[in-house]
């Protein structure tokens, strides 16, 4: 029987967000320092993962086709809805866990009832509340990947904004990366990835909250 968790939407609260796209945000981040962001000395991952060391230094661009899944790190994929609804594709990639970041309930094919699922009901809008869900999505991915035979898929409608934001949050928690580093790394693996500017702001807040819990200087979360 399929294990499905659904996170109900929260009424969006007004936030102070910059009027800029992710591209302009990343450009502003790079010009605010003396050089383009470079991988800093990363701390030991705080999550008990069976993964290789930080992959930040070894990007490998994949085709831009949105329908093709992109492996971001070992056994963690991003895709669009069409791939996530195709039982043959899911079986071919041996997907065992799925996070669906969509406002509507995703239809589950009978052949995929064995897959563990988590649904986060969020619209792809700058003011949509995603940050409150990030601890749960991060824990879901972390717990799944502790099984060396698990393969995790995170998807939204197009595999561009919501799914990449969820995976970026996981990388921030796992490797201690800044939001900029996490998103740029994801884009090196899936070049259509582009979190909307509201989600970028929420990733910054999420990174700061993790740093405070770890007792790290707040500067480590800045670009």
MOWOWO-V284294 format. One record per helix or strand of 3 or more residues. SS is the DSSP state (@ for helix, = for strand). FROM is the first residue (numbers start at 1). LEN is the number of residues. If there is no record, write none. Layout:
ss->{SS	SS}
from->{FROM	FROM}
len->{LEN	LEN}
//
This chain:
ss->{=	@	=	=	@	@	=	@	=	@	=	@	@	@	@}
from->{3	22	70	76	81	87	97	110	116	131	152	162	179	197	218}
len->{5	10	4	4	4	6	5	3	5	15	4	14	11	18	4}
//
